[in-house]
Amino acid sequence: MEIILSLAIGILAGSGIWLVLRPRTFQFIMGLSLLSYAVNLFIFAMGRIHLGTPPVISTELGADPSLYADPLPQALVLTAIVIGFATTALFLVVLLANRGFTGTDHVDGREEQA
């Protein structure tokens, strides 16, 4: 499970960096989204992957911290997802406004040469 998660984080981060380096604004925005997904998965994985464990202390299991999931990474990732969605929506609105003003979606305003 850990190797699959590590590969997913690496592929998302690599694809995000590749898209961020592209000249078009839409590709840049998608690259930032992929990078945020990679960081969210990384933060989520830092909270230890335990299936079926409660995030809060219960009286039946006692106070052994190895029996519980860490709720802090889950809360951080949930907050990051909401903030990432809002920033992506803002970037897309700015992209549409910029495209309306300049007629292109390139970062430098010039058309791509073939």
C-alpha positions in Angstrom: 0.0 0.0 0.0 2.8 2.4 0.9 4.6 1.9 -2.5 1.4 2.6 -4.4 0.8 5.8 -2.4 4.4 6.9 -2.9 4.1 6.3 -6.6 0.9 8.2 -6.8 2.4 11.2 -4.9 5.5 11.1 -7.2 3.5 10.9 -10.4 1.2 13.7 -9.3 4.1 15.9 -8.3 6.1 15.2 -11.4 3.1 15.8 -13.7 2.3 19.0 -11.8 5.8 20.4 -12.1 5.8 19.5 -15.8 2.5 21.4 -16.3 3.6 24.4 -14.3 6.6 24.8 -16.6 4.3 24.9 -19.7 3.7 28.3 -21.4 -0.1 28.3 -21.4 -2.0 29.6 -18.4 -4.6 26.8 -18.3 -1.8 24.2 -18.1 -0.2 26.2 -15.4 -3.4 26.1 -13.3 -3.8 22.4 -13.8 -0.2 21.9 -12.8 -0.8 23.8 -9.6 -3.9 21.7 -8.9 -1.9 18.5 -9.4 0.8 19.7 -7.1 -1.8 20.5 -4.4 -3.2 17.0 -4.7 0.3 15.6 -4.3 0.9 17.7 -1.2 -2.5 16.7 0.2 -1.8 13.0 -0.3 1.6 13.5 1.3 0.2 15.2 4.4 -2.6 12.6 4.6 0.0 9.8 4.5 2.0 11.4 7.3 -0.9 10.7 9.7 -0.2 6.9 9.4 -2.5 4.8 7.2 -4.7 2.7 9.5 -7.9 1.3 8.3 -10.9 1.1 10.7 -9.2 2.9 13.6 -11.1 5.7 15.4 -9.6 9.2 15.3 -10.6 9.9 18.9 -9.8 8.1 22.2 -12.4 5.6 23.2 -12.8 4.1 26.7 -12.8 0.5 25.3 -9.3 0.7 23.7 -7.5 2.7 26.4 -5.0 5.5 25.9 -2.5 3.7 23.7 -1.8 6.2 20.8 -0.8 3.4 18.4 -4.4 2.3 18.3 -5.7 5.6 16.9 -5.6 7.5 13.7 -4.2 11.0 13.8 -7.0 13.5 13.2 -4.8 16.5 12.5 -3.6 15.5 9.0 -7.2 14.7 8.1 -8.3 18.2 9.2 -5.4 19.9 7.4 -6.1 18.0 4.1 -9.8 18.9 4.3 -9.0 22.5 4.8 -6.4 22.4 2.0 -8.9 20.9 -0.4 -11.4 23.7 0.3 -8.7 26.4 -0.1 -7.4 24.7 -3.3 -10.8 24.6 -4.8 -11.4 28.3 -4.1 -8.0 29.3 -5.5 -8.5 27.2 -8.6 -11.8 28.9 -9.2 -10.2 32.3 -8.7 -7.4 31.4 -11.2 -9.9 30.3 -13.8 -11.9 33.5 -13.5 -8.6 35.5 -13.9 -7.7 33.3 -16.9 -11.0 34.0 -18.6 -10.7 37.8 -17.9 -7.1 37.8 -19.2 -8.1 35.9 -22.3 -10.9 38.4 -23.0 -8.5 41.3 -22.7 -5.5 39.8 -24.7 -7.2 37.2 -26.9 -4.8 34.5 -25.9 -4.1 32.4 -22.8 -0.3 32.4 -23.0 1.6 33.7 -20.0 3.6 36.2 -22.1 0.7 37.1 -24.4 2.3 35.7 -27.6 1.0 32.9 -29.7 2.9 29.6 -29.6 5.1 29.0 -32.6 4.9 25.5 -34.2 
